[in-house]
Amino acid sequence: MKKGRFLGPAEEKMTSNSAATVAETDDLLIEILTRVPTKPLLKFKCVSKRWLSLISNPQFGASHFLFQQRLNPSPTALLINDFYYNAPNFHIIPLNTEKLHLSFDYLNFPHVHIHQSSNGLLLLCSSFLVSPTEKFLPDYHSGVYRCSSVVTDDDRGFVYFLCNPTTRQFKRISFPSPLKQKLRIPYPLLYYQHHVMCICVAFDPKRSPYYKIIVMLKMIKSTVEIYTYSSETDSWTSRTTDVTDLCIDGEFSPIKLGIGFYSGFYCNGAIHWFRNIGIASVVYFDIDNEIFKKLPLPPELNVWYFGESLGLLYVIGYRNSSPPLDYVVLEMGADYSEWLVKYDINLESLRSESPELSWNIYKALSIIRGKDEKESVMVILVDGVVMTYKVSDGTSKTIFDLEWEILIGRAGTHIMIQSIKCATERLCRDTEEQDAETDFF
């Protein structure tokens, strides 16, 4: 074995000078810290206030995210929860060997569920909250939570949070007064004039180190009012948009249109939804230009799954003439010019390999693109068992047993990506001292 040796005075001085140079040069330090994995990096916030300030900077957070994504683009886990009736029960489906321990106990709010995810940030929502003494319509009893902390009209209703589960930082979303008035639901009615179409968070470090929150309200006939929050300016803006091109019989009705606005996702600067009435298509809202657009799907295609992975849109579907369990995976080009057939898959072999499952209820949860195309997988839920199906060679692996297949029809699936992005830049600035004591995991 080769023995080590002590450094001489000259070498010690050189090493000390190099360390001092790194410590005193922000650009060099940033280059090094960018390469540190997410969890250790969070602990480095405790080194000094200067390191805390560098790591908490939104520009650094974006650079770190992009570098880590290039090394390993696959998400950390899938998060699955039921609607708020059964929250806070949700399941973490690890997509790698790393163990995850997630909890939202620090929110100190009842019945929180995951509403949407966007590159490491989660949009969370409570159930409908009323005070313990308030009378409420029996028809909505299962969706109402009587909370002793609700004491004013401002607290009544749904409460939304933005959260980074990796850093355990969160922000309760505070809506501007005009929007708050429109969101308020008068007793005893749950149906009110200003219908909430969607509330989404939009965050893409490739485009900006800052995030936006989009709230859409259905107004009258062919009009939608859109409120946008920017974390860069910490302010809200609003505008009204005409959606005549999306209307049926001159009326903009999400139900009649068959657009699931509650299940939208953010990708490539836009929020996307699937439209399942009439000729199936994709509807998306271009955030920068604030306009709605349509994206046609191939005719005679029955859509089984619609989602995104690493900035590309995917559709899994089948045709009426197709054999059972025979599907086609379509990929949309980055320029949104056309759908390309990416894979033809048949899950019959997978069913044969798992005879203990009835296959009475099954659904696609996600498409996960790998760094190497051969590693790309489709995540499938069959009778409560979560499996990965490698699209390149048809091999499969069971990764989780939910044991609650009855609920899969209304379960929501959300991507979790580890990120140091702060839920609010103001929060990062105001709580630097507390960050040094965060219980990292």
Secondary structure, DSSP 8 states (H G I E B T S, - for coil): --------HHHHHHHHHHHHHHHH-HHHHHHHHHTS-HHHHHHHTTS-HHHHHHHH-HHHHHHHHHHHHHH--S-SEEEEE--TTTTT-EEEEESSS-------GGG--SSEEEEEEETTEEEEEE-EEE-TT----GGGGGGEEE-TT--SGGGSB--EEEEETTTTEEEE----HHHHHHH---TT-S--SSEEEEEEEE--TTT-SS-EEEEEEE-STTEEEEEEEETTTTEEEEEEEE-GGG-BTTB--HHHHTB-GGG-EEETTEEEEEE-SSS-EEEEEETTTTEEEEEE--TT-EEEEEEEETTEEEEEEE-TTS-TTEEEEEEE-TTS--EEEEEEEETHHHHHH-TTS--SSEEEEEEE--SSGGG-EEEEEETTEEEEEETTT--EEEEEE-S-GGGGGG-EEEEE------S-HHHHHHTHHHHTT----
